[in-house]
Structure formats: C-alpha cells, structure tokens
Amino acid sequence: MTEDITSLRVHVHGFVQGVGFREFLVMAAQAQKLDGWVRNRSDGSVEALVSGSTKAVEIFVTNATKGPQGAKVNAVDLHNSEPPKDKGFIRRPSL
C-alpha cells in the first residue's frame, strides 16, 4: 500500500519575517521528513513548497498557521503543486 503524497505551495502572510519563521518551518518540515523549500518574499510574506505524506503536510500547515513566538500570521494560502525535484527541505534565497 502506498502512502498518499500531497504537494502544496504554502504562502504565509502577516508579520512573518525577522522572527525566525523560515528556520521554524525548516525544523517543522524536517521533523515530518518532508521535501521542499522555504524562502522570504519581497512583499514581506514567506513562501514554501512542501511535499510528503498527506498527514505530515497537514501537520506542517498547522505549524505554518501558528509560526514561532513573535510571528503574527494573518493568512495562509494553499495551492496544489508539483513535488520538488530534490529530496530534503532547504532554505532558498529570498525572492
């Protein structure tokens, strides 16, 4: 039996830069053994691509809606996506 795999583009809006948000999501993704990446965007948001078991992705999204201490998440947009080409979860340069 194969596990359901979910790949999502996660776009987090609010006070999410300068509070360790990317590091928080890297640790959340690695804890769930997810593949993908995270980066800051020039509009002040944080964007991530995450791929893995549906349950693990749901846990990641729950973490993204809360964020680390000091963050204030106003909205999280979710879009289905193609899975990343590379395994592992990395921090990408800001866009």
Biopython code that builds the backbone (N, CA, C, O; Angstrom):
import numpy as np
from Bio.PDB.StructureBuilder import StructureBuilder

atoms = [
    (1, "MET", "N", (0.847, -1.193, 0.000)),
    (1, "MET", "CA", (0.000, 0.000, 0.000)),
    (1, "MET", "C", (0.889, 1.253, 0.000)),
    (1, "MET", "O", (1.789, 1.379, 0.830)),
    (2, "THR", "N", (0.636, 2.156, -0.914)),
    (2, "THR", "CA", (1.438, 3.379, -0.956)),
    (2, "THR", "C", (0.736, 4.473, -0.163)),
    (2, "THR", "O", (-0.492, 4.555, -0.123)),
    (3, "GLU", "N", (1.550, 5.303, 0.462)),
    (3, "GLU", "CA", (1.022, 6.421, 1.234)),
    (3, "GLU", "C", (0.547, 7.511, 0.279)),
    (3, "GLU", "O", (1.117, 7.706, -0.794)),
    (4, "ASP", "N", (-0.500, 8.212, 0.685)),
    (4, "ASP", "CA", (-0.924, 9.381, -0.089)),
    (4, "ASP", "C", (0.148, 10.445, 0.021)),
    (4, "ASP", "O", (0.611, 10.761, 1.117)),
    (5, "ILE", "N", (0.544, 10.999, -1.125)),
    (5, "ILE", "CA", (1.536, 12.076, -1.141)),
    (5, "ILE", "C", (0.819, 13.367, -1.528)),
    (5, "ILE", "O", (0.062, 13.409, -2.498)),
    (6, "THR", "N", (1.072, 14.404, -0.760)),
    (6, "THR", "CA", (0.496, 15.717, -1.019)),
    (6, "THR", "C", (1.640, 16.697, -1.254)),
    (6, "THR", "O", (2.637, 16.680, -0.533)),
    (7, "SER", "N", (1.494, 17.550, -2.267)),
    (7, "SER", "CA", (2.462, 18.619, -2.521)),
    (7, "SER", "C", (1.708, 19.940, -2.555)),
    (7, "SER", "O", (0.772, 20.108, -3.336)),
    (8, "LEU", "N", (2.117, 20.871, -1.709)),
    (8, "LEU", "CA", (1.434, 22.158, -1.602)),
    (8, "LEU", "C", (2.417, 23.310, -1.672)),
    (8, "LEU", "O", (3.548, 23.219, -1.194)),
    (9, "ARG", "N", (1.957, 24.400, -2.282)),
    (9, "ARG", "CA", (2.641, 25.682, -2.187)),
    (9, "ARG", "C", (1.939, 26.404, -1.032)),
    (9, "ARG", "O", (0.722, 26.590, -1.051)),
    (10, "VAL", "N", (2.715, 26.803, -0.042)),
    (10, "VAL", "CA", (2.173, 27.432, 1.167)),
    (10, "VAL", "C", (2.690, 28.867, 1.201)),
    (10, "VAL", "O", (3.898, 29.099, 1.181)),
    (11, "HIS", "N", (1.771, 29.825, 1.253)),
    (11, "HIS", "CA", (2.136, 31.248, 1.220)),
    (11, "HIS", "C", (1.591, 31.877, 2.502)),
    (11, "HIS", "O", (0.378, 31.978, 2.688)),
    (12, "VAL", "N", (2.501, 32.298, 3.381)),
    (12, "VAL", "CA", (2.117, 32.791, 4.711)),
    (12, "VAL", "C", (2.240, 34.315, 4.743)),
    (12, "VAL", "O", (3.292, 34.873, 4.429)),
    (13, "HIS", "N", (1.149, 34.975, 5.126)),
    (13, "HIS", "CA", (1.098, 36.439, 5.195)),
    (13, "HIS", "C", (0.991, 36.886, 6.646)),
    (13, "HIS", "O", (0.431, 36.180, 7.485)),
    (14, "GLY", "N", (1.531, 38.065, 6.933)),
    (14, "GLY", "CA", (1.464, 38.634, 8.269)),
    (14, "GLY", "C", (2.839, 39.118, 8.678)),
    (14, "GLY", "O", (3.676, 39.432, 7.832)),
    (15, "PHE", "N", (3.070, 39.178, 9.998)),
    (15, "PHE", "CA", (4.391, 39.565, 10.498)),
    (15, "PHE", "C", (5.199, 38.272, 10.614)),
    (15, "PHE", "O", (5.240, 37.639, 11.668)),
    (16, "VAL", "N", (5.849, 37.893, 9.491)),
    (16, "VAL", "CA", (6.477, 36.576, 9.408)),
    (16, "VAL", "C", (7.946, 36.635, 8.976)),
    (16, "VAL", "O", (8.556, 35.597, 8.718)),
    (17, "GLN", "N", (8.515, 37.842, 8.895)),
    (17, "GLN", "CA", (9.940, 37.957, 8.585)),
    (17, "GLN", "C", (10.642, 38.608, 9.778)),
    (17, "GLN", "O", (10.088, 39.480, 10.448)),
    (18, "GLY", "N", (11.869, 38.164, 10.022)),
    (18, "GLY", "CA", (12.638, 38.711, 11.134)),
    (18, "GLY", "C", (12.280, 38.094, 12.475)),
    (18, "GLY", "O", (12.673, 38.612, 13.521)),
    (19, "VAL", "N", (11.537, 36.994, 12.455)),
    (19, "VAL", "CA", (11.124, 36.332, 13.703)),
    (19, "VAL", "C", (11.530, 34.856, 13.719)),
    (19, "VAL", "O", (11.072, 34.098, 14.575)),
    (20, "GLY", "N", (12.391, 34.442, 12.772)),
    (20, "GLY", "CA", (12.821, 33.049, 12.721)),
    (20, "GLY", "C", (11.818, 32.118, 12.062)),
    (20, "GLY", "O", (11.839, 30.908, 12.288)),
    (21, "PHE", "N", (10.934, 32.689, 11.242)),
    (21, "PHE", "CA", (9.867, 31.882, 10.634)),
    (21, "PHE", "C", (10.408, 30.802, 9.704)),
    (21, "PHE", "O", (9.950, 29.660, 9.747)),
    (22, "ARG", "N", (11.378, 31.154, 8.865)),
    (22, "ARG", "CA", (11.914, 30.150, 7.934)),
    (22, "ARG", "C", (12.572, 29.006, 8.693)),
    (22, "ARG", "O", (12.352, 27.837, 8.376)),
    (23, "GLU", "N", (13.380, 29.344, 9.695)),
    (23, "GLU", "CA", (14.047, 28.299, 10.482)),
    (23, "GLU", "C", (13.007, 27.410, 11.168)),
    (23, "GLU", "O", (13.160, 26.190, 11.233)),
    (24, "PHE", "N", (11.953, 28.040, 11.675)),
    (24, "PHE", "CA", (10.848, 27.320, 12.312)),
    (24, "PHE", "C", (10.226, 26.314, 11.331)),
    (24, "PHE", "O", (9.960, 25.168, 11.694)),
    (25, "LEU", "N", (9.999, 26.754, 10.090)),
    (25, "LEU", "CA", (9.394, 25.858, 9.098)),
    (25, "LEU", "C", (10.369, 24.789, 8.622)),
    (25, "LEU", "O", (9.954, 23.667, 8.331)),
    (26, "VAL", "N", (11.670, 25.115, 8.536)),
    (26, "VAL", "CA", (12.663, 24.104, 8.181)),
    (26, "VAL", "C", (12.629, 22.984, 9.226)),
    (26, "VAL", "O", (12.613, 21.804, 8.875)),
    (27, "MET", "N", (12.619, 23.356, 10.504)),
    (27, "MET", "CA", (12.605, 22.344, 11.557)),
    (27, "MET", "C", (11.294, 21.551, 11.541)),
    (27, "MET", "O", (11.297, 20.339, 11.761)),
    (28, "ALA", "N", (10.168, 22.240, 11.279)),
    (28, "ALA", "CA", (8.874, 21.550, 11.209)),
    (28, "ALA", "C", (8.854, 20.548, 10.061)),
    (28, "ALA", "O", (8.346, 19.436, 10.204)),
    (29, "ALA", "N", (9.413, 20.952, 8.918)),
    (29, "ALA", "CA", (9.433, 20.069, 7.741)),
    (29, "ALA", "C", (10.353, 18.876, 7.967)),
    (29, "ALA", "O", (10.007, 17.743, 7.630)),
    (30, "GLN", "N", (11.528, 19.137, 8.541)),
    (30, "GLN", "CA", (12.474, 18.053, 8.763)),
    (30, "GLN", "C", (11.947, 17.064, 9.800)),
    (30, "GLN", "O", (12.206, 15.865, 9.700)),
    (31, "ALA", "N", (11.213, 17.559, 10.789)),
    (31, "ALA", "CA", (10.625, 16.682, 11.801)),
    (31, "ALA", "C", (9.616, 15.720, 11.166)),
    (31, "ALA", "O", (9.438, 14.596, 11.635)),
    (32, "GLN", "N", (8.958, 16.176, 10.093)),
    (32, "GLN", "CA", (7.962, 15.348, 9.398)),
    (32, "GLN", "C", (8.557, 14.628, 8.187)),
    (32, "GLN", "O", (7.842, 13.945, 7.453)),
    (33, "LYS", "N", (9.870, 14.784, 7.979)),
    (33, "LYS", "CA", (10.571, 14.162, 6.844)),
    (33, "LYS", "C", (9.961, 14.568, 5.492)),
    (33, "LYS", "O", (9.760, 13.744, 4.600)),
    (34, "LEU", "N", (9.681, 15.858, 5.384)),
    (34, "LEU", "CA", (9.094, 16.401, 4.160)),
    (34, "LEU", "C", (10.182, 16.895, 3.212)),
    (34, "LEU", "O", (11.296, 17.203, 3.636)),
    (35, "ASP", "N", (9.851, 16.967, 1.943)),
    (35, "ASP", "CA", (10.730, 17.545, 0.931)),
    (35, "ASP", "C", (10.203, 18.919, 0.559)),
    (35, "ASP", "O", (9.009, 19.195, 0.673)),
    (36, "GLY", "N", (11.126, 19.792, 0.106)),
    (36, "GLY", "CA", (10.695, 21.102, -0.375)),
    (36, "GLY", "C", (11.653, 22.196, 0.023)),
    (36, "GLY", "O", (12.844, 21.959, 0.227)),
    (37, "TRP", "N", (11.114, 23.411, 0.134)),
    (37, "TRP", "CA", (11.933, 24.582, 0.427)),
    (37, "TRP", "C", (11.082, 25.686, 1.033)),
    (37, "TRP", "O", (9.853, 25.628, 1.005)),
    (38, "VAL", "N", (11.758, 26.699, 1.586)),
    (38, "VAL", "CA", (11.097, 27.875, 2.143)),
    (38, "VAL", "C", (11.939, 29.097, 1.800)),
    (38, "VAL", "O", (13.165, 29.007, 1.729)),
    (39, "ARG", "N", (11.285, 30.242, 1.588)),
    (39, "ARG", "CA", (12.014, 31.493, 1.315)),
    (39, "ARG", "C", (11.155, 32.682, 1.720)),
    (39, "ARG", "O", (9.928, 32.598, 1.778)),
    (40, "ASN", "N", (11.837, 33.800, 2.000)),
    (40, "ASN", "CA", (11.155, 35.079, 2.193)),
    (40, "ASN", "C", (10.845, 35.669, 0.828)),
    (40, "ASN", "O", (11.564, 35.440, -0.144)),
    (41, "ARG", "N", (9.751, 36.438, 0.774)),
    (41, "ARG", "CA", (9.418, 37.164, -0.456)),
    (41, "ARG", "C", (9.496, 38.663, -0.175)),
    (41, "ARG", "O", (9.355, 39.111, 0.964)),
    (42, "SER", "N", (9.724, 39.419, -1.236)),
    (42, "SER", "CA", (9.953, 40.857, -1.079)),
    (42, "SER", "C", (8.724, 41.597, -0.539)),
    (42, "SER", "O", (8.848, 42.719, -0.049)),
    (43, "ASP", "N", (7.534, 40.975, -0.624)),
    (43, "ASP", "CA", (6.317, 41.629, -0.110)),
    (43, "ASP", "C", (6.136, 41.406, 1.395)),
    (43, "ASP", "O", (5.126, 41.815, 1.969)),
    (44, "GLY", "N", (7.115, 40.757, 2.031)),
    (44, "GLY", "CA", (7.042, 40.542, 3.481)),
    (44, "GLY", "C", (6.434, 39.204, 3.871)),
    (44, "GLY", "O", (6.329, 38.892, 5.057)),
    (45, "SER", "N", (6.035, 38.412, 2.884)),
    (45, "SER", "CA", (5.453, 37.102, 3.175)),
    (45, "SER", "C", (6.538, 36.027, 3.154)),
    (45, "SER", "O", (7.684, 36.288, 2.787)),
    (46, "VAL", "N", (6.155, 34.819, 3.552)),
    (46, "VAL", "CA", (7.031, 33.655, 3.485)),
    (46, "VAL", "C", (6.333, 32.616, 2.612)),
    (46, "VAL", "O", (5.139, 32.357, 2.764)),
    (47, "GLU", "N", (7.101, 32.027, 1.696)),
    (47, "GLU", "CA", (6.556, 31.043, 0.762)),
    (47, "GLU", "C", (7.302, 29.728, 0.943)),
    (47, "GLU", "O", (8.518, 29.712, 1.135)),
    (48, "ALA", "N", (6.561, 28.627, 0.881)),
    (48, "ALA", "CA", (7.186, 27.310, 0.988)),
    (48, "ALA", "C", (6.555, 26.358, -0.011)),
    (48, "ALA", "O", (5.388, 26.500, -0.376)),
    (49, "LEU", "N", (7.342, 25.389, -0.445)),
    (49, "LEU", "CA", (6.840, 24.253, -1.210)),
    (49, "LEU", "C", (7.112, 23.044, -0.345)),
    (49, "LEU", "O", (8.246, 22.817, 0.076)),
    (50, "VAL", "N", (6.077, 22.269, -0.078)),
    (50, "VAL", "CA", (6.220, 21.142, 0.829)),
    (50, "VAL", "C", (5.562, 19.913, 0.218)),
    (50, "VAL", "O", (4.484, 19.997, -0.371)),
    (51, "SER", "N", (6.231, 18.765, 0.366)),
    (51, "SER", "CA", (5.739, 17.537, -0.240)),
    (51, "SER", "C", (6.050, 16.350, 0.664)),
    (51, "SER", "O", (7.154, 16.222, 1.192)),
    (52, "GLY", "N", (5.054, 15.489, 0.829)),
    (52, "GLY", "CA", (5.239, 14.300, 1.649)),
    (52, "GLY", "C", (3.906, 13.650, 1.913)),
    (52, "GLY", "O", (2.928, 13.906, 1.210)),
    (53, "SER", "N", (3.866, 12.798, 2.938)),
    (53, "SER", "CA", (2.601, 12.142, 3.256)),
    (53, "SER", "C", (1.566, 13.212, 3.608)),
    (53, "SER", "O", (1.899, 14.241, 4.196)),
    (54, "THR", "N", (0.319, 12.957, 3.244)),
    (54, "THR", "CA", (-0.746, 13.931, 3.479)),
    (54, "THR", "C", (-0.802, 14.336, 4.946)),
    (54, "THR", "O", (-0.951, 15.518, 5.257)),
    (55, "LYS", "N", (-0.685, 13.374, 5.843)),
    (55, "LYS", "CA", (-0.747, 13.676, 7.280)),
    (55, "LYS", "C", (0.402, 14.593, 7.693)),
    (55, "LYS", "O", (0.198, 15.541, 8.451)),
    (56, "ALA", "N", (1.610, 14.315, 7.197)),
    (56, "ALA", "CA", (2.780, 15.142, 7.537)),
    (56, "ALA", "C", (2.620, 16.559, 6.993)),
    (56, "ALA", "O", (2.979, 17.528, 7.663)),
    (57, "VAL", "N", (2.082, 16.681, 5.777)),
    (57, "VAL", "CA", (1.859, 18.008, 5.184)),
    (57, "VAL", "C", (0.821, 18.777, 6.005)),
    (57, "VAL", "O", (0.962, 19.982, 6.211)),
    (58, "GLU", "N", (-0.220, 18.082, 6.472)),
    (58, "GLU", "CA", (-1.231, 18.742, 7.309)),
    (58, "GLU", "C", (-0.611, 19.282, 8.594)),
    (58, "GLU", "O", (-0.948, 20.382, 9.031)),
    (59, "ILE", "N", (0.295, 18.514, 9.201)),
    (59, "ILE", "CA", (0.978, 18.962, 10.419)),
    (59, "ILE", "C", (1.830, 20.197, 10.114)),
    (59, "ILE", "O", (1.855, 21.146, 10.897)),
    (60, "PHE", "N", (2.529, 20.180, 8.971)),
    (60, "PHE", "CA", (3.339, 21.330, 8.550)),
    (60, "PHE", "C", (2.462, 22.578, 8.395)),
    (60, "PHE", "O", (2.820, 23.655, 8.873)),
    (61, "VAL", "N", (1.322, 22.429, 7.729)),
    (61, "VAL", "CA", (0.423, 23.577, 7.503)),
    (61, "VAL", "C", (-0.087, 24.118, 8.838)),
    (61, "VAL", "O", (-0.195, 25.331, 9.019)),
    (62, "THR", "N", (-0.399, 23.222, 9.769)),
    (62, "THR", "CA", (-0.822, 23.665, 11.109)),
    (62, "THR", "C", (0.280, 24.498, 11.757)),
    (62, "THR", "O", (0.004, 25.540, 12.352)),
    (63, "ASN", "N", (1.539, 24.037, 11.641)),
    (63, "ASN", "CA", (2.667, 24.813, 12.171)),
    (63, "ASN", "C", (2.774, 26.165, 11.479)),
    (63, "ASN", "O", (3.029, 27.176, 12.134)),
    (64, "ALA", "N", (2.581, 26.196, 10.161)),
    (64, "ALA", "CA", (2.692, 27.442, 9.397)),
    (64, "ALA", "C", (1.631, 28.451, 9.806)),
    (64, "ALA", "O", (1.873, 29.657, 9.746)),
    (65, "THR", "N", (0.454, 27.978, 10.225)),
    (65, "THR", "CA", (-0.605, 28.911, 10.628)),
    (65, "THR", "C", (-0.321, 29.528, 11.996)),
    (65, "THR", "O", (-0.866, 30.578, 12.334)),
    (66, "LYS", "N", (0.535, 28.871, 12.781)),
    (66, "LYS", "CA", (0.880, 29.385, 14.110)),
    (66, "LYS", "C", (2.169, 30.180, 14.074)),
    (66, "LYS", "O", (2.220, 31.314, 14.551)),
    (67, "GLY", "N", (3.217, 29.585, 13.506)),
    (67, "GLY", "CA", (4.510, 30.253, 13.437)),
    (67, "GLY", "C", (5.230, 30.229, 14.764)),
    (67, "GLY", "O", (4.688, 29.765, 15.767)),
    (68, "PRO", "N", (6.467, 30.734, 14.771)),
    (68, "PRO", "CA", (7.245, 30.791, 16.007)),
    (68, "PRO", "C", (6.769, 31.944, 16.885)),
    (68, "PRO", "O", (5.970, 32.779, 16.461)),
    (69, "GLN", "N", (7.269, 31.972, 18.103)),
    (69, "GLN", "CA", (6.954, 33.078, 19.003)),
    (69, "GLN", "C", (7.398, 34.390, 18.355)),
    (69, "GLN", "O", (8.500, 34.472, 17.812)),
    (70, "GLY", "N", (6.552, 35.404, 18.410)),
    (70, "GLY", "CA", (6.875, 36.699, 17.823)),
    (70, "GLY", "C", (6.261, 36.901, 16.453)),
    (70, "GLY", "O", (6.164, 38.031, 15.976)),
    (71, "ALA", "N", (5.845, 35.817, 15.815)),
    (71, "ALA", "CA", (5.206, 35.934, 14.497)),
    (71, "ALA", "C", (3.717, 36.206, 14.675)),
    (71, "ALA", "O", (3.118, 35.833, 15.684)),
    (72, "LYS", "N", (3.134, 36.862, 13.679)),
    (72, "LYS", "CA", (1.687, 37.070, 13.663)),
    (72, "LYS", "C", (1.199, 36.698, 12.266)),
    (72, "LYS", "O", (1.388, 37.452, 11.311)),
    (73, "VAL", "N", (0.577, 35.541, 12.158)),
    (73, "VAL", "CA", (0.100, 35.051, 10.869)),
    (73, "VAL", "C", (-1.317, 35.574, 10.629)),
    (73, "VAL", "O", (-2.225, 35.329, 11.424)),
    (74, "ASN", "N", (-1.492, 36.301, 9.515)),
    (74, "ASN", "CA", (-2.813, 36.823, 9.158)),
    (74, "ASN", "C", (-3.561, 35.893, 8.219)),
    (74, "ASN", "O", (-4.784, 35.776, 8.298)),
    (75, "ALA", "N", (-2.830, 35.229, 7.327)),
    (75, "ALA", "CA", (-3.470, 34.361, 6.333)),
    (75, "ALA", "C", (-2.451, 33.361, 5.813)),
    (75, "ALA", "O", (-1.254, 33.643, 5.756)),
    (76, "VAL", "N", (-2.946, 32.187, 5.433)),
    (76, "VAL", "CA", (-2.115, 31.171, 4.799)),
    (76, "VAL", "C", (-2.858, 30.698, 3.546)),
    (76, "VAL", "O", (-3.955, 30.146, 3.630)),
    (77, "ASP", "N", (-2.241, 30.923, 2.386)),
    (77, "ASP", "CA", (-2.821, 30.458, 1.120)),
    (77, "ASP", "C", (-2.197, 29.114, 0.766)),
    (77, "ASP", "O", (-0.982, 28.939, 0.854)),
    (78, "LEU", "N", (-3.041, 28.166, 0.366)),
    (78, "LEU", "CA", (-2.573, 26.833, -0.017)),
    (78, "LEU", "C", (-2.950, 26.559, -1.462)),
    (78, "LEU", "O", (-4.090, 26.778, -1.871)),
    (79, "HIS", "N", (-1.979, 26.077, -2.232)),
    (79, "HIS", "CA", (-2.222, 25.731, -3.637)),
    (79, "HIS", "C", (-1.573, 24.386, -3.928)),
    (79, "HIS", "O", (-0.428, 24.148, -3.544)),
    (80, "ASN", "N", (-2.302, 23.509, -4.606)),
    (80, "ASN", "CA", (-1.693, 22.244, -5.027)),
    (80, "ASN", "C", (-0.523, 22.537, -5.943)),
    (80, "ASN", "O", (-0.543, 23.518, -6.686)),
    (81, "SER", "N", (0.499, 21.692, -5.896)),
    (81, "SER", "CA", (1.723, 21.947, -6.635)),
    (81, "SER", "C", (2.342, 20.632, -7.077)),
    (81, "SER", "O", (1.977, 19.558, -6.599)),
    (82, "GLU", "N", (3.284, 20.745, -7.996)),
    (82, "GLU", "CA", (4.118, 19.601, -8.347)),
    (82, "GLU", "C", (5.114, 19.382, -7.212)),
    (82, "GLU", "O", (5.534, 20.353, -6.583)),
    (83, "PRO", "N", (5.505, 18.139, -6.931)),
    (83, "PRO", "CA", (6.511, 17.921, -5.885)),
    (83, "PRO", "C", (7.870, 18.481, -6.303)),
    (83, "PRO", "O", (8.149, 18.589, -7.497)),
    (84, "PRO", "N", (8.711, 18.835, -5.343)),
    (84, "PRO", "CA", (10.043, 19.347, -5.688)),
    (84, "PRO", "C", (10.885, 18.250, -6.329)),
    (84, "PRO", "O", (10.655, 17.062, -6.103)),
    (85, "LYS", "N", (11.856, 18.662, -7.124)),
    (85, "LYS", "CA", (12.733, 17.690, -7.796)),
    (85, "LYS", "C", (13.708, 17.052, -6.812)),
    (85, "LYS", "O", (14.077, 15.888, -6.966)),
    (86, "ASP", "N", (14.122, 17.813, -5.804)),
    (86, "ASP", "CA", (15.140, 17.335, -4.872)),
    (86, "ASP", "C", (14.521, 16.820, -3.577)),
    (86, "ASP", "O", (13.462, 17.279, -3.149)),
    (87, "LYS", "N", (15.202, 15.863, -2.971)),
    (87, "LYS", "CA", (14.801, 15.362, -1.660)),
    (87, "LYS", "C", (15.357, 16.284, -0.585)),
    (87, "LYS", "O", (16.334, 16.999, -0.810)),
    (88, "GLY", "N", (14.733, 16.262, 0.573)),
    (88, "GLY", "CA", (15.183, 17.103, 1.681)),
    (88, "GLY", "C", (14.465, 18.441, 1.667)),
    (88, "GLY", "O", (13.759, 18.764, 0.711)),
    (89, "PHE", "N", (14.643, 19.213, 2.720)),
    (89, "PHE", "CA", (13.972, 20.501, 2.856)),
    (89, "PHE", "C", (15.025, 21.566, 3.103)),
    (89, "PHE", "O", (15.812, 21.466, 4.045)),
    (90, "ILE", "N", (15.038, 22.591, 2.250)),
    (90, "ILE", "CA", (16.094, 23.613, 2.310)),
    (90, "ILE", "C", (15.519, 25.024, 2.409)),
    (90, "ILE", "O", (14.345, 25.269, 2.131)),
    (91, "ARG", "N", (16.387, 25.932, 2.813)),
    (91, "ARG", "CA", (16.045, 27.354, 2.796)),
    (91, "ARG", "C", (16.577, 27.919, 1.499)),
    (91, "ARG", "O", (17.761, 27.774, 1.196)),
    (92, "ARG", "N", (15.718, 28.561, 0.730)),
    (92, "ARG", "CA", (16.132, 29.167, -0.537)),
    (92, "ARG", "C", (16.392, 30.656, -0.337)),
    (92, "ARG", "O", (15.892, 31.248, 0.620)),
    (93, "PRO", "N", (17.177, 31.274, -1.240)),
    (93, "PRO", "CA", (17.386, 32.726, -1.148)),
    (93, "PRO", "C", (16.052, 33.470, -1.277)),
    (93, "PRO", "O", (15.118, 32.984, -1.915)),
    (94, "SER", "N", (15.982, 34.633, -0.674)),
    (94, "SER", "CA", (14.769, 35.461, -0.751)),
    (94, "SER", "C", (14.478, 35.838, -2.193)),
    (94, "SER", "O", (15.382, 35.912, -3.026)),
    (95, "LEU", "N", (13.214, 36.072, -2.473)),
    (95, "LEU", "CA", (12.773, 36.421, -3.823)),
    (95, "LEU", "C", (12.160, 37.805, -3.805)),
    (95, "LEU", "O", (11.720, 38.299, -4.844)),
]
sb = StructureBuilder()
sb.init_structure("model")
sb.init_model(0)
sb.init_chain("A")
sb.init_seg("    ")
for serial, (resi, resn, name, xyz) in enumerate(atoms, 1):
    if name == "N":
        sb.init_residue(resn, " ", resi, " ")
    sb.init_atom(name, np.array(xyz, "f"), 0.0, 1.0, " ", f" {name:<3s}", serial, name[0])
structure = sb.get_structure()
